């Protein structure tokens, strides 16, 4: 079946490439209660074949296999780490009876290695941290490379429960032919909004130094930036070394009613479920006009859209940048987590274009990077589906991101808060500089099995239960988590961005050309409008006409078809 597909696959890889994944999470959801249907203790009930002979695996309970089976695994993750030496891989063998022999490839070499394995019919039994899109997984699955997992759902009660509870997830991972070949991550559960929130920050210490309140409107924010520019906001005695704001477009776009984590080629839905491009609307024109004002008045970092990570790190660590976008403040500042208390979460501004204070969070389903694929020709399809299903349980989802209780972490009581709460505390054995280094190097396979969850769920749940006073107690130790929770308590609504869509092979091929051209053009014009190289008042109509002439209607029709196919009946 696959002999005629190899050349086609290689050409697709060379033409389109494959996206790498960097998100994290672990599980906490009502759907996980389904794990009660599969006892964590072995029932020693062996599955039977039609002939009545005992099978190699147990249809229920753990271990999955009484006699350990060995399966080949491949995946990608930078850092040269040996997954075979991690607690997770070793405990899968000890607890589940499946020995995983893992080969890990650097991300740069992974696309080539995967294409060679497929072309030569030498795929391993299991691929984890696969780092291909759901669209590609569906296409190659239909060609016979990957197992249709849905045909084995009788052995996956936990996954089945998740699919039932979250129909959007089922729609997102189901191929046009009706099969489920690749499993992407779903971030669901208490506190998912913290994990998925836009992470942009304003220096609280600068506001305090100048006696300023947190800005609530776009006008307030402009006045704050003027004060940051003209006064000694960082308190070092030099009123001229402050850069008022860097690239914080997500929060600022939201103020103008554009709810996306994308800076350009921004797809949005109107009230009737119709897809449109925000980049050619009056709202976006107003946003660009405001950004141009900031640039012209020296309120926006002149290098905001070209800064490297190291350049941002320097500016933040030297306390010269008043607002900045980065996942975790203390990481970019190269400090410990106590640095986060110098910041506040930035977002929820309003304007005449949007009167509702809004936080934008990424969609809770991530189909841009598939995590798990099973070889269609594996000897052990049932056992591997059961293994996959394990990572939709509480224990499995936690193990994927944190490791195992008593080995990699232990429960401890959170001190000095108004309620009793036990939290997982990571261990830090001798030879490791921190518990995070231990988790990364030894406990887990870098979230390669993390298909269900929202990050360290216990931390997020703690934030949700905490009172305002509790949050202040927790701030020194939990930093940015507290800041996001505080910010979300200020806003009126938290909404998801436009969902990640899955396209048919024909749609994906045609879309790639149109989208790339439009996206490149919009990126160029955004920079030119903000910097004043292009005049937004005299060139806007021509700009809109140019976008439309580049195939916008066809692009939107592809987006609409994919959206309707996935979500139209909901």
N, C-alpha and C positions, 0 to 999 in steps of 0.2 A: 504493500500500500504506500510505503514511503519512498520507494526507489525513485519515483518520478518527481519527488518534491524537493530533493536536495538543492538543485541549482536554483529553483525558485526561492527557497529559503535564504540561501546565501545572498542572492540579489536583493532581497528585501532587507536583510541586515545591513548590507553596504549602503542601501539607499536611505534607510530610515534611522538606523542606529537603535539603541535601546537605552531607556532612561534608568538612572540609578536611584536608589531609595535612601532617605536619611531620617525618617520619622520614627518615633518610638511610641510604645504604649503597652499596657497590660490590662487585664480584664476585670470588669465589675459590672454586672447587669442582671436583670431578672431572668434573662434567657439562660444564664448559667445555672439556674436552679435545676435545669434539666440534667445536670450531672448526677443528681440523685438517682436517675434512672439507670446509671451505670455505676455500680459499687466500686469504691476505691480499693476494696479488698478483692482478691481473686476469688471467683466463684468456681474456677476450674471446670467450667462448662465448655467443653470443646465443641466447636462447630462441626457439623456433620456434612459429608458430601451426599449426593443423591444416592450413592450406592450404600450408604450407611457407614462408610469408613470414617474414622476419626480424622479431623482436619489438622493442619499445622498450627491453627490459631484458635483462640477462644472468642466466640461471638459476643460474649459479655464479660464484664469484670476484668481485673488486672491480675497477673500480667496478660498482655495480649497473646504472647506465645510462651507456653511452658518450656519448650526447648528453644533456646535463643536462636533467632535467625540473624543473618548478616546481610545488610543491604548497602549498596554504594550510594554515596551522597556527594553532590557538588553544589557549589554556590559561590557568591562573590561578597567580599568585604575587604576594604583596604586595611592594611596594618600587619599583614603577614602572620596572623594568629592561627594557631592549630586548634580547631574546634574539637578535635578528638580528645584533647586534654581537659576540656571544660567539665564542670560539674554536671551541666545539663545533659551533655551527650553520654557521660558515664552513668548518670541516674536513669536515663531512658533505657539503657541496657539492664540496669539492676532492677528497675521497677516494672518495666513493660516487656522485657524479653526481646528487645530489638537492638542489635548492635549496629550502630551507624558508623561507617568508615567514610570520613569526610575529606574531601579535597576542596580547598578554598583558593579562589583566584582573586587577584587584584582587580579592581573595577575596570582599569584600562584594558586589561587583556580578556576580560570575561566575555564580551560579545563575540570575539573571534573564537574563543575556546568553545563556547556554547554552539556556535554555528558549525564548527568542525565536528563536535560530538553528534549533532543531529545529522549532518551530511553523511557521516560514516556509520550511522546506526549504532553508536556507542554511547548513548545516553545512560547516565546512572539511573538507579531505581527511583531516586528522589532528588529533586532540585529545590533548595531552600534559599531564601533571599535571592529569588530568581532575577529580579530587576529587569523585567520586560513588562510592557504595558498589557492591560487586559485585552485590548484589541489584538495584539500579537499572539498572546496566549490562546485566544479563541481561534485565530486563523490557523496556527500550527496544530492546535488540538484537533480541529476539523480535518487536517491532513493526516492525522493518525499518530502524531508524536506523543500526545499526552492523554492520560486516562480520563474518561468522563466520570468524574467523581459522583455525579448524581445517580449513576447506576448502582452505586454501593451505599446509598444513604441508609439502608437498613442496618448498617454497621456504624452509623454516625448519628446517634440520637441528639448529641449536643449541637452539632452543626445544623441538624434539621430544625431544632428548636430556635436557633438564631435566625435561620432563613424564614421561619414562620413569624417570628416577632418583628423582624426587620425586612419587610418585603422589598424595600429599596435596595438592600444589600443583595438579595437574590436576583433582582433585576440587573444590577450592575455587574455581577459576575457570571451571568448566564449568556452563553454565546448565541448568535442568531439561529444556530441549529438546535437550540434547546438544551444543550449540554453545559455542564460546569467543568471547565478544564483547569483553571487557575484560581487560586484563592488569594484575593487582595485583603488588605486590613480594613476592619471596621472599628472605628473609635466610638464605642457606645458605653454608656454607664454614667454614674454619678461623677460630675466634675469634668466631663469631656470638654466642656466649653473652655476650661482653663488650659488644657493641653492644646486645643485647636485655636485659641485666641490669637489675634494679631498681637505681636510682641513689639510694641514701640513705647518709648520711655521719655519722660521729661524729668529734669533734675529738680527734685523737691527741695534740695538744699539751696538752689538758686532762687526758687520762689520764696523760701523762708528768708534768705539773706536780704531780699528786696521788699519783703512784706507783701507779697502778691498771693492772691488766691489762685487755686487751680482754675484754668480757663474753662468756661462752659460753652462759649460760642466762638465762631471763627473770628469775630471782632475782638473778643477777649484774648484769643491766642495771638493775634497780630500785635496787640498792645503789650503782651508779655514779651514777645520777640524784640520789640523796640527797646524795652527796658533791659533785656539781656544784652542787646548790642551796645547801649549807651551807658550802662552803669556797670559797676564792678560786681557782676552777678556771682562769680565764683569766689569772691572775697580774697583774692590774692594781692590786691593793691594795684593791679593793672586793669583799667577799665576798657582796654582795647584788645584783649586777647581772647575774648569770648566769640564763639561761633553760635549764633542763636539756635539754628536747627539744621539737621541733616535731612536725609531722605526718609521722610515719614508719610509717604503718599497714601498708605492704606487708611490711616486715621483721618487724613485731610480729605481724601475722596469721599469717605463716609459722611463728612460734614456737608458735602454737596449732593448727597443722595445717591452716591455710586458705591455699591456694596460689593467689594471684590478685594482679593489679595493680589490681583494682577495690576500692573501699572499701565498696561496698554492691551489692546485687543480684548476689551472687557465685555464679555457676554453677560447679559442681564435678562430677566424675565419681567414682562409687564403683568398687570393684574389678570390678564386672560391666558397666561401661560405661553405667550409668544416671545420668542427669542429676538433680542435686538442688540446692537453694538453701542455701548455707552460712549465710545470715543468720539462720536459725531453728534452728540446731543448738546443742548444748551447747558445742561448741568456740567458736562465735561469742559465745555468752553469756559464757563465761569471758574472752574477749578484751575485750568491752565492760566487764566488771567490772574488769579490770586497768586499762583506760584511764580508767575512772571514778576508781579509786584514785589514779592519777597526777594527774588533774585536781584532785581534792579536796586533795591534799597539795602542790599548787603545783609539781609536777614536769613537767607538760605545759603548754606555752604556752597561755594562756587564749584566744589568737586563732589557734590552730593551724589551724582549719578555715575561717577567714575572711581570713587574711592575703593581701594582694596581693603580686605579685612585688616591688614596690618595698619593701614592709614587710619581707619576708624578706631582701631584699638589705641593708637597713639593719642588721638584727639580725646577719646573718652578717659583714658588713664591719666592724661594731663589735666583733666577737668576743664576742657575748653569747649565741649559740645553740649548745648543745652537740651536738645532733643535728638534722639537717635533711634534707629531701628535695628534690633538684634535680639536673638532668641532669649538670651539670659544676660542681664547687665554685668554681673560680676565676672562672667567668662570673657566678655569683650574687654573689660577693664583690667583683666589679669589680676584680679583680687580674690579674696575669699567672699563667701556668700553675704557677709555683713555689709558689703558694698551696696547690695540691692536696696538697703534702707535709705540710701541717699537719693533714690529715684521714686517716681510714681508712674503707674501705668498711664499711657497717653492714648486717649480716644474719647468717643462719645460727644464730640463737638457738634453744635447745631448751626444752622444758617437759614437764610430765606429759602434755600432749596431743600432743606430737610429740617423740620422742627422737632424730630424725635431723636433723642440721644441714643446712638446705636453703636454696638460693638459688632464687628464683623469677625466671624470665625470660619475656618476652613471647613469644607464639607466633611462629614464624619465617615464617608466612604472614600478610600483612596485607591482608585483603579489605575493610577499612573504607574504603579510598580507592584507586580504580582509577587507574593511571598513564597508560595508553595505550588509545585507541580509534581505530578507522579508520572513516570514513564508508562506509556500504554502497554509496553511489553514486559513489565516487571513480573517476576514469579509470584509476588506477594501483594496483589492489589488489595485484598481485604484487610490484611494487617496494616498496610500503610494508610489506608483510609481510616482505620481505627486509631492509628497514631496521630493523624491529622486531627481527628475528632477530639483527641485528648487535649489539644491546645485551645479548645473552646470550653474547657472546664475551668473552674477557679484555680485548681492546683496547676494545671498546664499553662494557663494564661499568665499566672504569676511566675512560674518557672521560666517562661520565655524571656521575661525582662529582668527578673530578680534572682533566679535560682531557687533553691529549696530551703525550707525552714529547718533550722538546726545545723545546716551546713553553710549556707551563704547569708542567712539572716535569722534574726530572732525577734519575737514580739517584746516590746517594752512599753511601759505606760508613759504617755506624754505628760510631763510635769506642768504644774502651775496654770492649768486652764480650768474652766468652770464645769467640765464634765469628764467622766472617765472614758479614756480612749487609748487603745493599744495600737501601736504603729510598728511596722517592720523596720528594724534597725539592721543595716548591713554590717557584716563582719569585716575586719581589716587585719588579716593575719600578718605575721612578721614577713618582711620582704616586699610589702606593698606600701606605697606612699599614702594611699587613701582607700576608703571603702569603695569609691567609684572606680579606682584603678583595678581593684580586685574584681569587682563586678564585670568590668569590661574584659579583663584578661583571663579570668578563671571561671567565673560563675556561669556565664551565658554564652551562647553563640551569637552575640550581638543582635539579638532580637530577630534572628532569621526565621524563627517559628512564631513570631508575634503577629497573629492574624486577628486577634480579638481583644479589644480593650481600649483604654484611654490613658496609657502611661501608668505610673505607680498609683493605682486607684485609691489606695489608702490615704495618700497625701491629699488627693483632691477631695475625697469624702471628708477628711478632717477640715479642710477649708470651708466646705459647705456647712458643716455643723457649728463652726466657731462663731462666737459672738464678736462684736466689734472690739471689745477689750481682749478677747482671746487672740484675735488677729495680731494685735500689737505685741502680745507675749510671743507669738509664733514668728514674727517678722525676722528677728535675727538669725533664726535657724532655717527658715523656709523661704525667705527672700521673695523672689519673683512670683511664686505661687500666691503668696499673700497679696502682693501688689495687683495681680490680675483679678483676684477675687474681690478686692476692694473696689477696683475699677468697674467690675461688672455689677456691683451693688449700686453704683452711681448712675448707671445708664438705664434707659427705659426699655430697651430690647436688645437681645443678642440674636443675630440672624446668621444663617449659613450663606456662604458664597454660592455662586452658580455651581451645580454639581459637575463632577468629572464624568464625561460621557464615554460610552463604548461604541465604536463605529464598526460597520461591516468592512470587510477588506476593500470593497469598491469605494465606499465612502472615505475610508482612511487614505487611500491612494490619491483620490481627487482633492480631498481636504488639505493634504500636506502641502501641495503646491500653492493653493490659494492662500492658506493661512500663513505660510512662511513669507510670502510676498507682502501681504497686508501688515503682518506683525512687524516686519522690518521697516516698512514705510512709516507706520504709526510711531515706532520707537524713534526714528529720526526726527519726525515732525514734533513729537512731544518735547524733545530736547531743544529744538529750534524755537518753538513757541515760548518755552520757559525762559530761555536765555535771551530772547528778543531777536535772534537771528532771523526769524520769520515773524511778521507782524500779524497778530491774531485777529485784529479787527478787519484788516484789508484782505487777508488771505484765507480766512476761515471757509468761505463758501467754496472757493477753489479746492481747498483741502478736502472738504466733504465730498465734492464731486469726484475727486481723484480716488478716494477710498471706494466709492460706489463703482467706479469704472474698473476696479481691479478684481471684480467677481464677488462683491459683497453679498449680493442676493443669493448666489449659488452657495456660498459659505453658510449663510444663515439658514438656507433650506436644508443643508446637511445637518447642521446643529439641531434644527427643529425636528427633523425626522428621527435623529438619535434620541432626543429628549422625549418625544412622544412615544417612541417604542419602549423606553424604559420607565417613564413616569406618567404617561398619558391617561391611564385608567385610574390613577390615584386621586 
